[in-house]
Amino acid sequence: MSDVILIIGPPGAGKGTAAKRFTDKGYMVLNRDAIGGATSGKLLEVLEDAYTDGQRTFVLDNTYGTVKSRAPLLALCQRLRLPAHCLVMTTLIEEAQFNAARRQIQRYGKLLTGPEAKATKDPNMFPPVAQYKYFKTYEPPTLDEGFVQVTDELYIRSLGPEYV
């Protein structure tokens, strides 16, 4: 089997959690936050190198909110003859905001101001404007872009056993 699963959604949507389901099946996770660089740069180089080395299943959990941002990945998938599936996180902005705030509190013990979030250099810490921008510019993915399948993923919050 060879394929690419592209998980898209706003910052704080639960993309990383969704990606874990695929890593358990042997998929290689490619995430800009972990690898560095732009989604159309180093990330695609790593995918192509891993493909050349024999890896055939990949999961990418980045925002990819526009047709333009997805185009380089889909072009590479076509060139490598890798079917590209898109999993769209249906997370509402309020849920994404809750997740982002919870993540900040868990890591830093408080909600960060915009300047504090930027100063951390942590790609998972972002000001609320990043989420608003995503929803304002979001373009739903379509099969016409080159996906073989586009599926909505219902967002279900899981706070863990420590919450009652």
Backbone torsions as a table, in degrees:
resi	resn	phi	psi	omega
1	MET	NA	138.6	175.5
2	SER	-134.3	128.9	173.6
3	ASP	-170.1	165.7	175.6
4	VAL	-120.9	130.1	173.7
5	ILE	-107.8	119.6	177.6
6	LEU	-105.3	113.8	178.7
7	ILE	-99.2	119.4	-177.4
8	ILE	-120.1	154.2	178.1
9	GLY	164.8	172.4	-177.3
10	PRO	-68.6	162.9	172.0
11	PRO	-56.1	131.0	-179.2
12	GLY	86.5	14.5	-174.6
13	ALA	-82.6	-14.8	-175.5
14	GLY	98.2	20.5	-178.5
15	LYS	-63.4	-42.7	-179.5
16	GLY	-63.1	-40.0	177.2
17	THR	-64.2	-41.9	178.4
18	ALA	-64.1	-36.5	-178.6
19	ALA	-64.6	-29.6	-178.4
20	LYS	-60.4	-29.6	177.6
21	ARG	-60.8	-32.9	-177.2
22	PHE	-84.7	-30.9	178.6
23	THR	-65.1	-32.2	176.9
24	ASP	-64.6	-18.8	179.3
25	LYS	-100.1	7.8	177.1
26	GLY	95.4	5.8	178.3
27	TYR	-71.4	143.8	173.6
28	MET	-87.5	125.8	179.2
29	VAL	-86.1	129.2	175.9
30	LEU	-120.4	111.8	-177.0
31	ASN	-132.1	127.6	-179.0
32	ARG	-57.5	-36.1	-179.2
33	ASP	-63.2	-34.9	-179.0
34	ALA	-86.0	-38.2	-175.3
35	ILE	-85.4	-35.3	-176.3
36	GLY	93.6	167.8	178.8
37	GLY	80.6	-177.3	-179.1
38	ALA	-85.6	157.7	-179.3
39	THR	-63.3	-25.7	-179.5
40	SER	-98.1	5.7	-178.1
41	GLY	-110.5	-104.9	-174.0
42	LYS	-58.1	-36.0	-179.2
43	LEU	-57.8	-43.6	179.8
44	LEU	-71.0	-33.5	175.6
45	GLU	-63.0	-43.4	179.1
46	VAL	-63.6	-42.0	178.1
47	LEU	-60.5	-48.1	-177.9
48	GLU	-65.5	-40.3	177.8
49	ASP	-63.1	-44.2	179.2
50	ALA	-64.4	-38.4	176.9
51	TYR	-62.5	-44.8	178.5
52	THR	-60.7	-34.1	179.5
53	ASP	-82.5	0.1	174.1
54	GLY	111.1	-7.6	176.8
55	GLN	-70.6	136.4	-176.2
56	ARG	-123.7	-8.4	-179.9
57	THR	-126.2	130.8	-174.2
58	PHE	-136.0	147.0	171.6
59	VAL	-130.5	129.7	178.9
60	LEU	-117.0	125.2	-178.7
61	ASP	-120.1	73.9	179.0
62	ASN	-122.1	170.7	-173.9
63	THR	-67.6	-49.6	178.0
64	TYR	42.4	54.7	-173.8
65	GLY	-81.2	-7.5	-178.1
66	THR	-129.3	159.2	176.6
67	VAL	-58.3	-43.5	-178.8
68	LYS	-61.0	-40.5	-178.8
69	SER	-69.6	-26.9	-179.9
70	ARG	-86.5	-21.7	-171.8
71	ALA	-57.1	-46.4	-179.6
72	PRO	-62.3	-39.2	177.7
73	LEU	-64.0	-46.0	-178.8
74	LEU	-65.7	-34.3	176.2
75	ALA	-64.7	-42.1	177.7
76	LEU	-64.6	-42.7	178.0
77	CYS	-59.1	-42.5	178.3
78	GLN	-63.3	-44.0	-178.9
79	ARG	-63.4	-38.1	-179.8
80	LEU	-87.0	-2.9	-177.0
81	ARG	59.0	41.5	176.4
82	LEU	-101.3	117.9	176.3
83	PRO	-61.6	134.0	-178.9
84	ALA	-109.8	120.6	176.9
85	HIS	-107.0	143.1	179.7
86	CYS	-117.2	126.5	175.7
87	LEU	-110.8	114.8	-175.3
88	VAL	-99.5	116.3	176.4
89	MET	-73.6	123.5	-176.9
90	THR	-91.5	30.9	-177.8
91	THR	-66.0	127.0	175.6
92	LEU	-73.0	157.4	-178.6
93	ILE	-59.3	-37.5	-179.9
94	GLU	-64.0	-38.5	178.2
95	GLU	-69.0	-41.3	178.0
96	ALA	-63.9	-38.8	177.5
97	GLN	-63.8	-44.2	177.5
98	PHE	-58.6	-47.4	-178.8
99	ASN	-60.8	-43.8	-179.1
100	ALA	-65.3	-42.6	179.0
101	ALA	-64.5	-43.2	179.5
102	ARG	-62.2	-42.1	178.6
103	ARG	-61.3	-43.2	179.1
104	GLN	-62.5	-44.8	-179.2
105	ILE	-65.0	-40.6	179.1
106	GLN	-63.8	-39.9	-176.8
107	ARG	-84.6	-36.4	-171.4
108	TYR	-119.9	-3.2	177.8
109	GLY	77.7	5.4	-179.7
110	LYS	-164.7	168.5	170.6
111	LEU	-79.2	134.2	-178.5
112	LEU	-88.4	145.4	171.0
113	THR	-75.5	166.4	177.7
114	GLY	-53.5	-50.7	178.4
115	PRO	-62.2	-36.0	178.2
116	GLU	-66.3	-40.8	179.3
117	ALA	-62.5	-44.2	178.4
118	LYS	-65.2	-37.8	-177.6
119	ALA	-68.2	-22.7	-178.3
120	THR	-70.4	-24.4	-173.8
121	LYS	60.6	15.7	177.4
122	ASP	-90.0	115.7	-177.1
123	PRO	-64.4	-15.6	177.8
124	ASN	-88.3	-0.1	175.7
125	MET	-111.3	116.6	-175.5
126	PHE	-143.8	152.5	177.5
127	PRO	-73.5	156.8	-179.6
128	PRO	-54.2	-28.0	-179.2
129	VAL	-58.4	-28.0	179.1
130	ALA	-63.2	-38.4	178.8
131	GLN	-71.5	-41.4	178.2
132	TYR	-62.5	-40.3	179.5
133	LYS	-62.9	-42.2	179.4
134	TYR	-57.8	-51.3	-177.3
135	PHE	-65.7	-31.0	-179.9
136	LYS	-71.7	-35.2	-174.8
137	THR	-103.0	-2.9	-175.3
138	TYR	-58.8	133.2	173.2
139	GLU	-122.2	115.8	-178.4
140	PRO	-58.4	139.5	178.7
141	PRO	-71.3	152.2	179.1
142	THR	-135.6	162.0	175.6
143	LEU	-64.1	-29.8	179.9
144	ASP	-60.5	-23.1	178.6
145	GLU	-72.6	-22.2	-178.2
146	GLY	126.1	1.7	175.7
147	PHE	-74.2	146.1	173.9
148	VAL	-87.6	-18.2	179.8
149	GLN	-158.8	140.9	173.1
150	VAL	-127.3	122.2	-176.3
151	THR	-128.1	134.8	173.6
152	ASP	-82.9	138.4	177.7
153	GLU	-111.2	114.7	178.0
154	LEU	-65.6	125.0	179.9
155	TYR	-79.4	127.3	176.6
156	ILE	-127.4	118.2	-179.1
157	ARG	-71.8	134.8	174.0
158	SER	-127.3	109.2	-177.2
159	LEU	-86.8	-13.5	180.0
160	GLY	96.6	168.6	-174.4
161	PRO	-69.9	-16.7	-179.4
162	GLU	-73.5	-12.8	178.7
163	TYR	-101.1	135.4	-178.8
164	VAL	-116.9	NA	NA
